[in-house]
């Protein structure tokens, strides 16, 4: 169906290919691997864009790193089998992630 296998645990080479997929296919992979919905995906993507990550491939790498980070921070609900956030949870966790793992803000506030 796809030119590359949509494996949940792809090789490093396949990961690089994943970052270049059309938006819908990249979302499908994220939804399968991290159990997120389109709304969460869009919030993360928009936040990273506003942070200054204009290049889509860099933004997708950061998104994958962020979602992997969440798995280590207790956001995965074992009973419901998906990432779970409280009120403002996505944006607050993105801010915490950015402080620790992203270069300084790439653009100034308007």
Buried (B, 14 or more C-beta within 10 A) or exposed (E): EEEBEBEEEBEEEEBEBBBEBEEEBBBBBBBEBBBBEEEBBEBBBEBBBEBBBEEBEBBBBBBBEBBEBBEEEEBBEEEEEBBBBEEEBBEEBBEEBBEEEBEEEBEEEE
